[in-house]
Amino acid sequence: MKLFAVFVLVILFLQALAVVEASTMINNASNNLANRDGASDVLDLRKKHRPQNINCSQACNRRCKESSRKNMCHRACRTCCKRCHCVPPGTYGNKQACPCYASLRTHGNRPKCP
């Protein structure tokens, strides 16, 4: 009977030790997250996903050079270029090269970008 009581006490002690160790690990993890500098993470994301610089007027001149309505083409192209930071190559089509450019739509759900 005494052996059984000692066995139960050892099991209870091990269980209490495991609970204390788990709570210590959780506290350490939450402290690490709280002490982390979030501003540096944001800056890293901006550096990583920074859009490339593009000369929109030159790219739109190339894109709209054969358009019959040059002013309208340039206006729409510049708006799309400023939002997407890219213009597809050529004077027509090739929109798969710039998915953002291809996805912009007007209020009438027509393609916005030439």
Secondary structure, DSSP 8 states (H G I E B T S, - for coil): -HHHHHHHHHHHHHHHHHHHHHHHHHHHHHHHHHHS-HHHHHHHHHHHT------HHHHHHHHHTT-SSHHHHHHHHHHHHHHHS---SSSS--GGG-HHHHH-B-TTSSB---
